[in-house]
Amino acid sequence: MAEIHLHNLAHSYTRTPAGPEDYAIREMNHVWEQGGAYALLGPSGCGKSTLLNIISGLLSPSEGQVLFDNKVVNQLTPEKRNIAQVFQFPVVYDTMTVFDNLAFPLRNQGMAEARVHSKVQEIAEVLDLQALLGKKARNLSADEKQKVSMGRGLVRDDVSAILFDEPLTVIDPHLKWKLRRKLKQIHEQFNITMVYVTHDQLEASTFADKIAVMYGGQIVQFGTPRELFERPSHTFVGYFIGSPGMNLIEVSPRPGGVGFADIDLPLSEGLQQRIAEAAGKSLKVGIRPEFVHVWDEPFDEAMQTTVVHVEDLGTYKIMTLNLGGVPLKVRLAEDKPVPQGTAYISFPAQWLMVYADDYLLPMHASNEGQP
């Protein structure tokens, strides 16, 4: 196991990059702590696989350093880094049995056969592969082959980290939850540093203790699933996390807060000062559909909206409202009445986020001693 530190790391596939747009990975400093379970989450093309391949040694970074336990490993091969990597498509030796596939990395190390047998049995039990040990790998299903791929990394005692690159893409949907749960159990049992790349927020949230959200070659937020949901530090995180994602509305400064069309949104003095300090930047407010308050009756502070559409999803409903000409999504619990025609809503202050050039403004002014 190892702590993985990315120091001033950047990568471009262009020989002479002219600007940030030429970088697949923009300069970053990041630490994966020893024994942690992490997810690298983002859409296709954001740089996730590039970053993973740099960590594993399959790709050399254009700039910066990769350190394992404070040792620079830029020049080390994947073998010398003792990295196990599980790819999107299972990599197994079809002509070998499952037992021999799992034993292969141990025999390459010259491990005694008795110890090989013990380790293979241990991992086979963890992955529910005992009944398949005598089978040829070519006769396995896709999910069974992927478990064998995972097992080849787990069977080694010397592995620094296990990197998963979209490992459940080819797995049947009804089997994915089993493998996600199994990976979580494996991490808790072996305490191995694991980094899991995915574009699926459910996979990331169920596997990882902390998630790094990537966008445009950068990690725009690193935090727990709850932190990403409740306080996204970038508009992309708000949009990408959640179903549906955060409502984001362009606003402009107004006395006492911000507004759009004929809608005024009062803000705290601290946020008003932050907005003044961000003069000239593009402003947006964001609020999760779950946090919009729907009132049964009108009152002075409530905003009047028009109900455009209602989706009944069984355990909850999603309303699309028109607020000052802007579409707004609201999530209603199953037992809540659905407004007809007109709905009255408010934005609780604790859940209303304000963004300047897509980055979250802290709720407290800089002179109040708060971050």
C-alpha positions in Angstrom: 0.0 0.0 0.0 1.2 3.5 -0.7 0.3 7.2 -0.4 0.1 8.6 -4.0 1.1 12.2 -4.4 0.6 14.1 -7.6 3.0 17.1 -7.5 2.5 19.9 -10.1 1.3 17.2 -12.5 0.2 18.1 -16.0 0.0 16.3 -19.3 -0.4 17.3 -22.9 -0.5 15.1 -26.0 0.8 18.1 -28.0 4.5 18.6 -28.2 4.4 22.4 -27.7 1.2 23.2 -25.9 0.2 26.9 -26.3 -2.4 27.2 -23.6 -4.6 25.3 -21.0 -6.8 24.1 -23.8 -3.9 21.9 -25.1 -3.7 20.0 -21.8 -5.5 16.7 -21.2 -4.5 17.1 -17.5 -4.1 20.7 -16.3 -1.6 21.3 -13.5 -2.7 19.8 -10.3 -1.5 18.8 -6.8 -3.4 16.0 -5.2 -2.9 13.2 -2.6 -4.4 9.8 -2.4 -3.8 8.7 1.2 -2.6 5.2 2.0 -5.4 2.7 2.4 -8.1 5.0 1.1 -11.0 4.1 -1.2 -11.3 6.8 -3.9 -13.3 7.4 -7.0 -12.3 9.5 -10.0 -15.6 10.7 -11.4 -16.4 12.6 -14.6 -17.7 12.5 -18.1 -16.0 10.9 -21.1 -13.0 12.9 -22.3 -12.4 14.8 -19.0 -8.9 13.2 -18.4 -9.8 10.3 -16.0 -8.1 7.5 -17.8 -5.1 9.7 -18.7 -4.6 10.4 -15.0 -5.0 6.8 -14.1 -2.5 5.7 -16.7 0.0 8.3 -15.4 -0.3 6.9 -11.9 0.2 3.4 -13.1 3.2 4.2 -15.3 1.6 3.3 -18.6 2.0 7.0 -19.5 4.7 9.5 -18.6 3.5 13.0 -17.6 4.6 16.0 -19.6 5.2 17.9 -16.4 5.4 17.3 -12.7 6.0 14.3 -10.5 4.2 11.2 -9.3 5.4 10.1 -5.8 4.7 6.9 -4.0 5.3 7.3 -0.2 7.4 10.5 -1.1 9.5 8.6 -3.6 9.4 9.9 -7.2 8.4 7.1 -9.5 8.2 8.9 -12.9 10.9 6.7 -14.4 9.6 3.4 -12.9 7.7 0.9 -15.0 4.2 -0.3 -13.9 5.9 -3.5 -12.6 8.4 -1.6 -10.5 5.6 0.5 -9.1 3.8 -2.6 -7.9 0.5 -1.3 -9.3 -2.4 -3.6 -10.1 -4.8 -2.2 -12.8 -8.2 -3.6 -13.7 -9.4 -2.4 -17.1 -12.8 -1.8 -18.6 -12.6 -5.1 -20.5 -11.5 -8.2 -18.5 -7.9 -9.3 -19.1 -7.5 -13.0 -18.5 -5.5 -15.9 -19.9 -8.2 -17.9 -21.7 -6.3 -21.1 -21.9 -5.5 -21.2 -18.2 -7.8 -22.2 -15.4 -9.1 -19.7 -12.9 -6.7 -21.1 -10.3 -3.7 -20.6 -12.7 -4.8 -17.1 -13.6 -4.9 -16.1 -9.9 -1.6 -17.9 -9.2 0.2 -16.4 -12.2 1.6 -13.2 -10.6 2.6 -15.1 -7.4 4.5 -17.8 -9.4 6.2 -15.0 -11.3 7.6 -13.8 -8.0 8.9 -17.3 -7.2 6.5 -17.8 -4.3 6.4 -21.3 -2.8 3.6 -23.4 -4.2 2.0 -24.0 -0.8 1.8 -20.3 -0.2 0.5 -19.8 -3.7 -2.3 -22.3 -3.0 -3.2 -20.6 0.3 -3.3 -17.1 -1.3 -5.4 -18.2 -4.3 -7.9 -20.0 -2.0 -8.2 -16.8 0.2 -8.9 -14.5 -2.8 -11.2 -17.1 -4.4 -13.3 -17.1 -1.3 -13.5 -13.3 -1.1 -14.6 -13.1 -4.7 -16.9 -16.2 -4.7 -14.7 -18.0 -7.2 -14.1 -21.3 -5.4 -16.5 -23.3 -7.6 -14.8 -21.9 -10.7 -11.1 -22.6 -9.8 -10.8 -25.6 -12.1 -12.6 -24.0 -15.1 -10.8 -22.6 -18.1 -11.1 -18.8 -18.2 -12.5 -18.9 -21.7 -15.7 -20.6 -20.4 -16.5 -17.8 -17.9 -19.1 -15.1 -18.2 -18.0 -11.4 -18.5 -18.6 -10.7 -14.8 -16.7 -13.8 -13.7 -13.8 -12.9 -15.9 -13.8 -9.4 -14.4 -13.6 -10.9 -10.9 -10.6 -13.0 -12.0 -9.0 -9.7 -13.2 -9.6 -8.1 -9.9 -8.3 -11.2 -8.1 -5.0 -11.1 -9.9 -4.4 -7.7 -8.3 -5.7 -8.6 -4.8 -3.7 -11.8 -4.6 -0.4 -10.0 -4.4 0.9 -8.9 -0.9 3.3 -6.3 -2.4 0.7 -4.2 -4.4 1.0 -0.5 -3.8 -2.5 0.3 -5.1 -5.2 -1.1 -7.2 -6.5 1.1 -10.0 -9.9 0.4 -11.6 -10.7 1.9 -15.0 -14.5 1.6 -15.5 -14.4 -2.0 -14.5 -18.1 -2.7 -14.5 -18.9 -1.3 -18.0 -19.3 -4.8 -19.6 -21.2 -6.3 -16.6 -24.9 -6.9 -16.7 -26.8 -4.2 -14.8 -28.3 -6.6 -12.3 -24.9 -7.9 -11.4 -23.2 -4.5 -11.0 -24.5 -3.9 -7.5 -23.1 -7.3 -6.3 -19.6 -6.4 -7.6 -19.8 -2.9 -6.2 -20.6 -4.3 -2.8 -17.9 -6.9 -3.2 -15.3 -4.2 -3.9 -16.3 -2.3 -0.8 -16.0 -5.4 1.3 -12.6 -6.2 -0.2 -11.3 -2.7 0.7 -12.6 -2.9 4.2 -10.9 -6.4 4.6 -7.5 -5.6 3.0 -7.2 -1.8 3.5 -5.6 -1.4 0.1 -5.3 2.0 -1.6 -7.9 1.9 -4.4 -8.7 4.4 -7.1 -11.8 3.7 -9.1 -12.5 5.6 -12.4 -16.1 5.9 -13.5 -18.6 8.2 -15.2 -21.4 6.8 -13.0 -22.1 8.8 -9.8 -23.9 5.8 -8.2 -20.8 3.6 -8.7 -18.6 6.3 -7.3 -20.8 7.0 -4.3 -21.3 3.3 -3.3 -17.6 2.5 -3.6 -15.6 5.5 -2.5 -15.1 7.2 0.8 -14.0 10.3 -1.1 -14.7 11.3 -4.7 -12.5 13.5 -7.0 -14.7 15.1 -9.7 -12.9 15.9 -12.9 -13.9 18.4 -15.5 -11.8 19.8 -18.3 -8.6 18.0 -17.1 -8.9 19.4 -13.6 -10.1 18.0 -10.3 -12.8 20.6 -9.5 -13.8 19.1 -6.1 -12.6 16.4 -3.8 -14.9 15.3 -1.0 -17.4 12.8 0.4 -20.5 12.0 -1.6 -22.5 14.1 0.9 -20.2 17.1 0.5 -20.5 16.9 -3.3 -24.3 16.8 -3.1 -24.9 19.4 -0.4 -22.2 21.9 -1.2 -20.8 21.6 -4.7 -17.8 23.9 -5.1 -18.2 24.2 -8.9 -21.3 24.5 -11.1 -20.2 21.3 -13.0 -20.3 19.3 -9.8 -23.8 20.7 -9.1 -25.0 19.7 -12.6 -23.2 16.3 -12.7 -24.1 15.0 -9.2 -27.8 14.3 -8.5 -30.8 13.2 -10.5 -31.8 15.7 -11.7 -28.8 17.9 -11.2 -28.7 21.3 -9.5 -30.9 24.1 -10.8 -28.5 26.8 -12.0 -29.8 30.3 -12.9 -27.8 33.3 -14.2 -28.3 36.3 -12.0 -27.1 39.9 -11.6 -26.4 41.9 -8.4 -29.3 43.8 -7.0 -29.8 45.8 -3.7 -29.9 43.3 -0.9 -28.9 40.3 -3.1 -29.2 39.1 -6.7 -32.0 38.7 -9.2 -33.2 37.8 -12.6 -36.3 38.9 -14.6 -38.8 40.2 -11.9 -37.4 37.8 -9.2 -35.3 39.2 -6.3 -33.3 36.8 -4.2 -32.2 38.3 -0.9 -28.8 37.2 0.4 -26.8 37.6 3.6 -24.5 40.5 4.1 -21.5 38.2 3.9 -22.6 36.9 0.4 -23.4 40.4 -0.7 -19.8 41.4 0.1 -18.4 38.4 -1.7 -20.4 39.4 -4.8 -19.1 42.9 -4.6 -15.5 41.5 -4.4 -16.3 39.4 -7.5 -17.4 42.4 -9.6 -17.3 41.6 -13.3 -17.6 37.9 -13.0 -20.5 35.8 -14.3 -22.9 35.1 -11.4 -25.2 32.1 -11.0 -27.3 30.8 -8.1 -27.8 27.1 -7.6 -30.2 25.0 -5.6 -30.9 21.3 -5.6 -34.4 20.2 -6.7 -34.6 18.4 -3.3 -34.1 21.6 -1.4 -36.7 23.8 -3.1 -39.5 24.4 -0.6 -43.1 24.0 -2.0 -45.8 25.7 0.0 -49.4 24.7 0.2 -50.6 28.4 0.2 -49.2 31.7 -1.1 -47.6 34.1 1.3 -45.5 37.3 1.0 -42.0 35.7 0.8 -43.0 32.9 -1.6 -42.4 33.1 -5.3 -45.2 32.3 -7.7 -44.4 29.8 -10.5 -46.3 28.0 -13.2 -46.4 24.2 -13.2 -45.2 23.0 -16.7 -44.8 19.3 -16.3 -44.9 16.5 -13.6 -43.1 13.2 -13.8 -44.3 10.5 -11.4 -41.4 8.2 -10.6 -43.1 6.1 -8.0 -41.4 7.0 -4.8 -41.1 10.7 -5.7 -42.2 13.2 -8.4 -40.2 15.7 -10.4 -42.0 18.9 -11.2 -40.8 21.3 -13.9 -41.8 24.9 -13.0 -41.5 28.2 -14.8 -40.0 30.8 -12.6 -39.6 34.2 -14.2 -39.1 32.5 -17.6 -36.5 30.1 -16.3 -37.2 26.3 -16.0 -36.8 24.9 -12.5 -36.8 21.3 -11.4 -38.3 20.4 -8.0 -38.4 17.0 -6.3 -41.5 16.2 -4.4 -41.8 13.3 -1.9 -44.4 10.6 -2.7 -46.8 11.8 0.0 -46.7 15.5 -0.9 -49.6 17.0 -2.9 -48.9 18.1 -6.4 -49.8 21.8 -7.1 -52.2 22.3 -10.0 -51.4 25.1 -12.4 -49.6 27.4 -9.9 -47.0 26.5 -7.3 -45.6 28.7 -4.5 -41.9 28.1 -3.7 -39.0 29.5 -1.7 -35.2 28.8 -1.6 -34.0 28.1 2.0 -30.9 30.3 2.6 -28.8 27.4 3.8 -29.2 25.5 0.4 -28.9 28.5 -2.0 -25.4 28.5 -3.5 -23.9 31.5 -5.3 -21.2 31.0 -8.0 -18.9 33.5 -9.6 -17.3 32.3 -12.9 -18.6 28.8 -11.9 -16.8 28.6 -8.5 -18.7 28.7 -5.2 -18.6 31.9 -3.2 -18.2 31.1 0.5 -21.2 32.1 2.6 -19.2 34.3 4.9 -17.4 37.5 4.0 -13.6 37.4 4.0 -13.3 39.7 7.0 -15.6 37.4 9.1 -12.8 34.9 9.7 -14.6 32.1 7.8 -13.2 30.2 4.7 
